[in-house]
Amino acid sequence: MAKVAAQSLSHWESGTRVPKIEQVALLLGALRVEPVERKRLLELARNAREPNWLEHSLPGISPRLSAFIEYERTASAIFAWEPLLIPGLLQTPEYAWAILGTGGRRRAEEELRLRLKVRLLRQEVLTGRDPSPYTVFLAEPVIRQRLGGREIMVPQLRHLAELAERRNISLRVLPESEEFHPGLNGSFVIFDYADLPPIVFLEQYRGSAYLYDEQQVADYRAAQRAMAALALSEQESRALIRGVIADLEA
C-alpha cells in the first residue's frame, strides 16, 4: 500500500493543497483502480493544478477558498441548507458587507473588499450564461432576522424573491416548528457532478471539511429528503418572503 502522510491527506481533503500528479498516480496504482477510471482521475488531477479563473482575476485569495469555488463552479447541481444566514450565492452586496465586516477578527478594508468581490463573482454560477441548478432550503428565522436593519434586509429579501423566480433556482423555507429535523445539526452543501461522485461541504466558524465517503454523503442526502418533507413549497416560500417584506415596510 502507498504510504502517504496523514497531514498530506488532511490537506488534500480540506482543499488547502492539491496533490501532485505523481502522488495521485501512486495512490491509484496502490488502490488498483481500473485503467479507464485511472486515466480519468489523472486528467482531473492535471486540471486541478491549473490556476482557475479566480486566481487569474483576483490574486491573493486563500487556497481553501479557491478550492471551494472550483467545486462550486464545476458542479452540475448544488443543494444548500442554511439555518442561520442567507447563502453567499444569494446575498446582496450590502448584506454580504454587513457579514464580512464582523466575525470577531479585525480585517483591513482592502481584504474585506476583495472578499466581497469574490463573493459577488461566485454568483455567476446562478446567473451566468449556463447557470447551475440550485436548490436551497432556508430556516424561517433566516428570513425574519433583522441583520443590518430594514435598509439592508428589505432589499435583500426582494433580491431573494426575484432569484426564487428563476428556472434554475428552487428556494424553500422550513417553517419554525417544535419537531426535530437533521438540519438542526448545522448547514451543509451537496455538490453533484455529471461524471464524478457527489461531495458534501461542511463549514464551521474557523474551519471547513469535505466529505467524500459514499455512506456519509448518503446520510446528508437523507437529511435533505427529511427537510424537503417539512419545507414549504416554492410558492408558499415566496409568499412568506413577500409577507415579511410587507411587515418590514409597514
Summary of the structure (lengths in Angstrom):
residues: 250
radius of gyration: 19.6
end to end distance: 66.9
largest distance: 66.9
contacts: 694
relative contact order: 0.12
helix: 53%
strand: 14%
